[in-house]
Amino acid sequence: MTSFNRSTSRRLKKLPQIPSVWEGDRRPMSSSHQHSDSEAKGECILWVDGSQGVVRGMDMVPQETGPEAIVRTLMRAIEHPHSPAKPARPQKIVVKDREIQFYLRGVLQDLDITIDYAPELPLIDELFRGFAEIIDSQIPDLPPQYAQALQDKAFAIWQAAPWEFLEEHQILSIEINKWDVGTIYASVMGMLGMEHGILFYRSEDSLKQFRAAVLRDDEPQVRLEEAFLKQDCLFLTFEHADDSDEDEDDEIDLADLPLSEIEPTFGNIHPLEGLRSVLYDEEALVVFVALESLSRFIRDHRRQLYEGGFPSISHRYRISLPASNEATKSATVTVSTMPQLAAELEEMAGFGVQELEPGEEISPMFRSLRDDLIPEDSFLSLGVVSWEMLEYLRQGVTHHQVCEIKQAGDGLPVILIQTSRPKAKAVIANIEAAGGLKAICFNPGADPFDGDRYDLGLLQTQNGELFLFGEFLDDDPIHVEARKKWNQRCKNTKGYCGLIIAKGLTGSARGNPQPRDMMALFEARSLSPKDLGIGTLQLMPQLQSE
């Protein structure tokens, strides 16, 4: 048995010994909301001066902590008690656990303190009753009778991953007609990797008003926060369960984490209530029914939704409710896509609308020159994939655009763009929305302010748009050598090349993505500046042709 150092015993004995009886105990902190001992967060150690009626020391410890913990708390109760108590030794200590009694007798034998046993400790019993009442009065985040069912439905949605093929403006209506709720409108978040989850708006107006506020460029941050709190919706969001380092979490792609590290959060936003991460009984039932019907709808129509175009689809489901005291055992729900509303929200965002400068005309070769396709922090390289690797990628990547390519030389010249998984998905979706990749080009560019000349890397999509993917100084020896190899390889393949989009920017594969990291392969033509025919481009605040 561990005992005090002699110097510690001498120090404690110098403190005055007061004629009082202290009660001491350690007990688990529990409540009626906890369903098993494993859910208890720990045990509370209390030392109370029964004569003065004050708490001298209190600690929370893990349940598996050894008996030394109760002595450590006693030491603080003696030397550094809670106010208004003064440092002192008690004349007697009373405990209700025989093991604690015998342990303390051995440890405290040199301090002249009597250690007694009592079957009840009136002051501590009363304190723990008060603690239990406080815990029981706290409202749980989810109604206990629905908590497990909601968690299961949330994880089912996570695994279905609707954000892989539904954008935020592609709204689904869920007609419930129960619990004073008519139709709610589901907006799926996560395609751009910002936040994964689903907002269930109680009205179209609330949805439109919030999106309009977000899209106003001149809206200050304070006004945006106000607009956020004016939403009228229920929500489900997903977060990293380990939030010990929030800065690192900003770089984590949730889709790369195992299910055990994903944590769903439910809640409500209302103009008069604000944000709360608590669902009451009827709200929990509404969210349960919405999630279950949404899961079934995704299961039944995943192919139609994934193919794009957001077709008009409607499906009715009968949902069995989780165990409750309600007489109603099920609800009939209708889930429908809302193409017209999606088009209205898309128009509100100004997607696809290009404003021309006065006197500017759209070239017949291209409609615009943009720099918003490739994320700024992407890793970029010019290289080659062997013909064997090309065949592997053709079979292995999810997104693939094929050309009839003559195999000559050491392989297919490729542009590799590596970014985070959510951003890679957004790049792929934008290229596919533009009809696919038509060509990869390098074109001369110039900065009229400092006289630098550039070799601009451009991607041309099938709808005629040009996207800037790289700016290279034309006298950079590394790039000059890479361009020579690029030109020779494109000559070998009769003008064919490829674009690879890969994930893993922040992981161990940064700068060296493995085949498993490659998400898309677009095979296309290589165009020379002469073929492109747009002349030297000037680098301006807004890129435009000379």
C-alpha positions in Angstrom: 0.0 0.0 0.0 1.3 3.5 -0.9 1.8 5.8 2.1 2.7 9.4 2.5 6.3 10.6 2.5 7.5 11.4 6.0 7.9 15.1 5.1 4.3 15.1 3.8 3.0 13.6 7.1 5.0 16.2 9.1 3.6 19.0 7.0 0.0 17.8 7.5 0.4 17.3 11.2 1.4 21.0 11.5 -2.1 22.0 10.4 -4.6 22.6 13.2 -6.9 19.7 14.0 -10.5 20.8 14.4 -13.2 18.9 16.4 -15.3 18.1 13.3 -16.5 15.0 11.5 -16.0 14.8 7.7 -18.0 12.6 5.4 -16.3 11.2 2.3 -17.5 9.0 -0.7 -17.1 8.4 -4.4 -20.2 7.6 -6.6 -21.0 7.5 -10.3 -22.8 10.5 -11.7 -25.9 9.1 -13.3 -29.4 10.0 -14.3 -32.6 8.4 -15.7 -31.4 9.4 -19.2 -28.4 7.0 -19.0 -29.3 3.5 -20.1 -26.1 1.7 -18.9 -23.2 2.1 -16.6 -20.9 2.5 -19.6 -22.7 5.7 -20.4 -21.8 7.3 -17.1 -19.1 9.9 -17.6 -17.3 9.1 -14.4 -17.4 9.2 -10.6 -17.7 12.1 -8.2 -15.5 12.2 -5.1 -16.9 14.4 -2.3 -15.5 15.5 1.1 -17.9 17.4 3.3 -17.5 18.9 6.7 -20.5 17.6 8.6 -20.1 20.0 11.5 -20.0 23.1 9.4 -22.1 21.8 6.5 -19.7 22.8 3.8 -18.1 21.0 0.9 -14.3 21.0 1.4 -13.3 19.1 -1.7 -14.8 17.7 -4.9 -13.4 15.9 -8.0 -14.6 14.1 -11.0 -12.6 11.0 -12.0 -12.9 8.2 -14.5 -14.7 5.2 -13.1 -11.6 3.0 -13.4 -9.4 5.3 -11.3 -7.9 3.6 -8.3 -8.4 4.3 -4.6 -5.6 6.8 -4.5 -8.0 9.4 -6.1 -10.1 9.7 -2.9 -6.9 10.5 -0.9 -5.8 13.1 -3.4 -9.1 14.9 -3.1 -8.9 14.6 0.7 -5.4 16.2 0.6 -6.9 19.2 -1.2 -9.8 19.3 1.3 -7.2 19.5 4.1 -4.7 21.9 2.7 -6.6 23.8 0.0 -10.3 23.6 0.9 -13.1 25.3 -1.0 -14.0 28.7 0.5 -15.0 29.6 3.2 -13.3 26.6 4.9 -9.7 27.0 6.2 -6.9 24.5 6.1 -7.2 21.9 8.8 -7.3 18.2 9.7 -10.6 16.6 10.9 -10.9 14.7 14.1 -12.9 12.0 12.5 -13.7 10.8 9.0 -16.9 8.7 8.2 -17.3 6.6 5.0 -19.9 4.1 3.9 -17.6 1.8 2.0 -15.7 -0.8 4.0 -12.9 -1.0 1.4 -12.4 2.8 1.5 -12.4 2.7 5.3 -9.6 0.1 5.5 -7.6 1.8 2.8 -7.8 5.2 4.5 -6.9 3.6 7.9 -3.6 2.4 6.4 -2.8 5.6 4.5 -3.7 8.1 7.3 -2.4 6.1 10.3 0.2 8.8 11.2 -2.2 11.7 11.1 -4.2 11.0 14.3 -7.5 10.9 12.4 -10.2 8.4 13.3 -11.7 6.5 10.3 -15.2 5.1 11.0 -17.9 3.4 9.0 -21.6 4.4 8.7 -24.3 2.9 6.5 -25.6 6.4 5.6 -24.0 9.7 5.0 -26.8 12.3 5.3 -25.1 15.3 3.9 -23.5 13.5 0.9 -26.7 11.6 0.2 -28.6 14.9 0.0 -25.9 16.4 -2.3 -26.0 13.5 -4.7 -29.8 13.6 -4.8 -29.5 17.3 -5.8 -27.0 16.4 -8.5 -29.3 13.7 -9.9 -32.2 16.2 -10.0 -30.1 18.7 -11.9 -29.0 16.1 -14.4 -32.6 14.7 -14.8 -33.9 18.3 -15.4 -31.5 18.7 -18.4 -33.2 18.2 -21.8 -31.4 15.5 -23.9 -30.4 16.4 -27.4 -32.8 13.8 -28.7 -35.9 12.3 -27.1 -34.6 9.0 -25.5 -37.3 6.9 -27.1 -36.3 8.1 -30.6 -32.6 8.6 -30.2 -31.3 5.3 -31.5 -33.7 5.2 -34.4 -32.6 8.7 -35.5 -28.9 7.8 -35.2 -29.5 4.8 -37.4 -31.3 6.8 -40.0 -28.6 9.5 -39.9 -25.9 6.9 -40.6 -28.0 5.4 -43.4 -28.1 8.8 -45.1 -24.3 9.2 -44.6 -23.7 5.9 -46.4 -26.2 6.8 -49.1 -24.2 10.1 -49.6 -26.8 12.1 -51.6 -24.4 15.0 -51.9 -22.5 13.0 -54.5 -25.2 13.7 -57.0 -27.5 16.3 -55.6 -26.6 20.0 -55.4 -28.0 22.4 -52.7 -30.4 24.0 -55.2 -31.9 20.7 -56.2 -34.7 20.6 -53.7 -36.8 17.6 -52.8 -40.2 18.1 -51.3 -41.4 15.7 -48.6 -45.1 15.8 -48.0 -45.9 14.5 -44.4 -49.2 16.1 -43.3 -48.8 15.1 -39.6 -47.7 16.8 -36.4 -48.9 20.2 -37.8 -46.4 19.8 -40.6 -47.5 19.9 -44.2 -44.6 19.7 -46.7 -40.9 20.2 -45.9 -38.2 21.0 -48.4 -34.9 19.1 -48.3 -31.7 20.8 -49.4 -28.7 18.5 -49.5 -25.3 20.0 -48.4 -21.9 18.5 -49.2 -21.2 18.4 -52.9 -18.6 21.1 -52.5 -17.2 19.6 -49.3 -18.0 22.6 -47.1 -20.4 20.9 -44.8 -22.2 17.6 -45.1 -25.9 17.4 -44.1 -29.5 18.1 -44.9 -31.7 21.1 -44.2 -35.4 20.5 -44.0 -37.1 23.9 -44.6 -40.6 24.3 -43.4 -41.5 26.6 -46.3 -40.3 27.6 -49.7 -40.1 31.2 -48.7 -37.6 30.6 -45.9 -35.4 28.6 -48.3 -35.5 31.3 -51.0 -34.9 34.2 -48.6 -31.9 32.6 -47.1 -30.4 31.7 -50.5 -31.0 35.3 -51.7 -29.2 36.7 -48.7 -26.2 34.4 -49.2 -25.9 35.3 -52.9 -25.8 39.0 -52.2 -22.1 39.9 -52.6 -22.3 43.1 -50.6 -24.0 41.5 -47.6 -21.8 42.0 -44.5 -21.0 39.1 -42.2 -23.3 40.3 -39.4 -26.2 40.4 -41.8 -25.4 36.9 -43.1 -25.4 35.6 -39.5 -28.8 37.3 -39.0 -30.1 35.7 -42.2 -28.8 32.3 -41.0 -30.8 32.6 -37.8 -33.9 33.7 -39.7 -34.1 30.3 -41.4 -37.1 28.1 -40.5 -35.8 24.5 -40.7 -34.8 21.3 -39.0 -31.3 20.0 -39.8 -29.0 17.1 -39.7 -25.3 17.7 -40.1 -22.2 15.5 -39.9 -19.0 16.3 -38.1 -15.7 14.6 -37.2 -16.3 12.8 -33.8 -12.8 13.7 -32.6 -12.9 17.5 -32.3 -9.7 17.7 -30.2 -7.9 19.8 -32.9 -10.3 22.0 -34.8 -7.6 23.4 -37.1 -6.7 19.9 -38.3 -10.4 19.1 -38.8 -10.6 22.0 -41.3 -8.3 20.0 -43.5 -10.1 16.6 -43.0 -12.3 15.3 -45.7 -15.1 13.5 -43.8 -15.7 11.1 -46.7 -12.3 9.6 -46.0 -13.0 8.8 -42.4 -14.4 5.5 -41.1 -18.1 5.5 -40.0 -16.9 5.2 -36.3 -15.5 8.7 -36.6 -18.6 10.4 -38.0 -20.9 12.1 -35.6 -24.5 13.2 -36.6 -26.0 16.3 -35.0 -29.6 17.2 -35.1 -31.3 20.5 -34.4 -33.7 23.3 -35.3 -33.4 26.9 -36.5 -36.3 29.3 -36.2 -36.4 33.2 -36.4 -37.9 33.4 -32.9 -35.9 30.6 -31.3 -32.6 30.9 -33.0 -30.4 27.8 -33.2 -30.7 24.9 -30.8 -29.1 21.4 -31.1 -32.1 19.8 -29.5 -35.1 18.0 -31.0 -38.4 17.6 -29.1 -40.8 14.7 -29.6 -42.8 15.9 -32.6 -39.7 17.4 -34.3 -37.9 14.1 -33.8 -40.7 12.2 -35.5 -40.8 14.6 -38.4 -37.0 14.2 -39.0 -37.2 10.4 -38.6 -39.9 10.2 -41.2 -38.1 12.6 -43.5 -34.8 10.7 -43.3 -36.5 7.3 -43.8 -38.5 8.4 -46.8 -35.4 10.2 -48.3 -33.3 7.1 -47.9 -35.9 5.0 -49.7 -36.2 7.7 -52.5 -32.4 7.7 -53.0 -32.4 3.9 -53.1 -35.2 3.7 -55.7 -34.1 6.6 -57.9 -30.3 6.9 -57.5 -29.5 6.1 -61.1 -32.0 8.7 -62.4 -30.7 11.4 -60.0 -27.0 10.5 -60.7 -27.4 10.8 -64.4 -28.1 14.5 -64.0 -30.7 16.8 -65.4 -32.8 16.5 -62.2 -35.8 14.9 -63.7 -39.4 15.1 -62.4 -39.9 12.1 -60.0 -42.4 11.4 -57.3 -42.8 8.4 -55.0 -45.1 7.6 -52.1 -43.9 5.6 -49.1 -45.5 4.2 -45.9 -43.2 4.7 -43.0 -43.4 2.7 -39.8 -42.9 5.0 -36.8 -40.4 4.0 -34.0 -41.9 2.8 -30.8 -43.9 5.5 -29.0 -47.1 6.2 -27.0 -48.9 7.4 -30.1 -51.8 5.5 -31.4 -50.6 6.1 -35.0 -48.1 3.4 -36.0 -47.2 4.7 -39.5 -47.2 7.7 -41.8 -47.7 8.0 -45.5 -45.2 10.3 -47.1 -44.7 11.6 -50.7 -41.2 12.5 -51.9 -40.8 14.5 -55.1 -38.1 16.3 -57.0 -38.7 20.0 -57.7 -37.1 20.8 -61.1 -38.9 24.1 -61.5 -37.8 25.4 -58.1 -34.2 24.1 -58.8 -34.2 26.1 -62.0 -35.5 29.2 -60.2 -32.7 28.9 -57.5 -30.1 28.3 -60.2 -31.2 31.4 -62.1 -31.1 33.3 -58.8 -27.5 32.3 -58.4 -26.7 33.4 -61.9 -25.2 30.1 -63.0 -24.1 30.1 -66.6 -24.7 33.9 -67.1 -21.7 35.8 -68.5 -21.5 39.5 -68.5 -19.6 41.1 -71.3 -17.5 44.2 -71.2 -18.7 47.1 -73.4 -17.6 46.3 -77.0 -16.5 42.8 -76.2 -17.7 40.0 -78.4 -17.8 36.3 -77.9 -15.3 34.5 -80.1 -16.7 31.7 -82.3 -14.0 29.5 -80.8 -14.9 30.0 -77.2 -17.6 31.7 -75.1 -15.5 32.8 -72.2 -12.1 32.5 -70.5 -12.5 31.6 -66.8 -10.2 30.8 -63.9 -12.8 29.3 -61.5 -12.5 25.6 -62.4 -9.3 24.5 -60.8 -8.9 25.3 -57.0 -6.0 27.7 -56.3 -4.2 25.3 -53.9 -4.1 22.4 -56.2 -0.9 20.4 -57.0 -0.3 20.5 -60.8 2.2 18.6 -63.0 2.8 17.8 -66.6 3.8 14.1 -67.1 3.0 10.8 -68.8 1.2 7.6 -67.9 2.4 4.3 -69.4 0.0 2.5 -71.7 -0.4 -0.3 -69.1 -1.4 2.3 -66.5 -3.7 4.0 -69.0 -5.6 0.7 -69.4 -5.7 0.3 -65.6 -7.1 3.8 -65.1 -9.7 3.3 -67.9 -11.1 0.4 -65.8 -10.5 1.8 -62.3 -11.6 5.4 -62.2 -15.2 6.3 -61.6 -15.3 9.1 -64.3 -13.8 8.4 -67.6 -13.9 10.0 -71.1 -12.4 7.7 -73.8 -10.7 8.6 -77.1 -9.3 6.3 -79.8 -5.6 6.8 -79.2 -2.7 5.4 -81.1 -0.3 3.9 -78.7 3.1 5.3 -79.6 6.0 6.5 -77.5 6.4 5.9 -73.8 2.8 6.7 -72.9 -0.1 9.2 -72.9 0.9 12.8 -72.0 -1.2 14.0 -69.1 -1.9 17.0 -66.9 -2.3 15.9 -63.3 -4.4 18.0 -61.0 -4.5 16.9 -57.3 -6.8 18.6 -54.8 -9.0 17.5 -51.9 -11.7 14.9 -52.5 -14.6 17.4 -52.3 -12.9 19.9 -54.6 -12.0 17.1 -57.0 -15.6 16.0 -57.2 -16.7 19.6 -57.9 -14.1 19.9 -60.7 -15.3 16.6 -62.3 -18.9 17.6 -62.0 -18.3 21.0 -63.6 -16.4 19.4 -66.5 -19.1 16.9 -67.1 -21.8 19.6 -66.8 -20.0 21.4 -69.7 -20.3 18.2 -71.9 -16.8 16.9 -71.1 -13.3 17.9 -72.0 -12.6 18.8 -75.6 -9.0 19.9 -75.6 -5.9 20.8 -73.5 -4.0 23.8 -74.8 -1.0 26.0 -74.0 -1.3 29.6 -75.2 1.0 32.6 -74.8 0.1 35.3 -72.2 1.5 38.6 -71.2 1.3 40.8 -68.1 1.1 44.4 -69.4 2.1 45.8 -66.0 5.4 44.1 -65.4 6.2 42.8 -68.9 6.4 39.2 -67.9 5.4 36.6 -70.5 3.6 33.4 -69.7 2.7 30.0 -71.0 -0.9 29.6 -70.0 -2.4 26.2 -69.5 -6.0 26.0 -70.7 -8.8 23.4 -70.7 -11.4 23.7 -73.3 -14.8 22.0 -72.6 -17.2 20.7 -75.2 -19.5 23.7 -74.8 -16.7 26.0 -76.0 -15.6 27.5 -72.6 -11.9 27.9 -71.8 -10.6 27.4 -68.2 -7.2 28.5 -67.0 -5.4 25.7 -65.1 -1.9 27.1 -64.8 0.3 30.2 -65.4 4.0 29.3 -66.2 6.8 31.8 -66.8 7.9 31.1 -70.4 11.6 31.3 -69.4 11.3 28.9 -66.4 13.8 26.1 -67.4 11.8 23.4 -65.6 8.6 24.2 -67.4 10.4 24.7 -70.8 11.8 21.2 -70.5 8.4 19.8 -69.5 6.7 21.5 -72.4 9.3 20.0 -74.9 8.5 16.5 -73.6 4.7 17.3 -73.7 4.9 18.5 -77.3 6.9 15.4 -78.4 4.6 13.0 -76.7 1.5 14.7 -78.2 3.2 14.4 -81.6 3.7 10.6 -81.0 0.0 10.1 -80.1 -1.2 12.2 -83.1 -2.4 15.0 -80.9 -4.1 13.1 -78.0 -3.5 13.7 -74.3 -5.3 13.4 -71.0 -6.4 15.1 -67.8 -6.3 13.3 -64.5 -8.1 14.6 -61.4 -6.8 13.1 -58.2 -7.6 13.5 -54.5 -5.3 13.4 -51.5 -3.8 16.9 -51.4 -3.4 17.0 -47.6 -2.4 13.3 -47.1 0.7 11.3 -47.5 0.1 11.0 -51.3 0.5 14.8 -51.7 2.4 15.4 -54.9 2.6 11.7 -55.7 -1.0 10.4 -56.0 -1.4 6.6 -56.2 -3.8 4.9 -58.6 -6.4 4.6 -55.8 -6.3 8.5 -55.5 -7.2 9.1 -59.1 -10.8 9.9 -59.5 -11.2 10.9 -63.1 -9.5 10.5 -66.5 -10.5 12.7 -69.4 -8.9 11.8 -72.7 -8.9 14.7 -75.2 -7.1 16.5 -78.0 -4.0 18.7 -77.7 -4.3 22.0 -79.4 -1.5 24.4 -80.4 -1.9 28.2 -80.1 -2.4 28.3 -83.8 -5.2 25.7 -83.6 -6.8 27.7 -80.8 -6.5 31.0 -82.8 -7.0 33.5 -80.0 -3.7 35.2 -80.0 -1.7 36.3 -77.0 -3.8 36.8 -73.8 -3.3 39.6 -71.4 -3.3 38.9 -67.7 -5.8 41.4 -66.3 -8.0 41.5 -63.2 -10.5 39.8 -65.5 -8.9 37.7 -68.2 -10.0 38.6 -71.7 -8.7 38.2 -75.3 -6.8 40.9 -77.0 
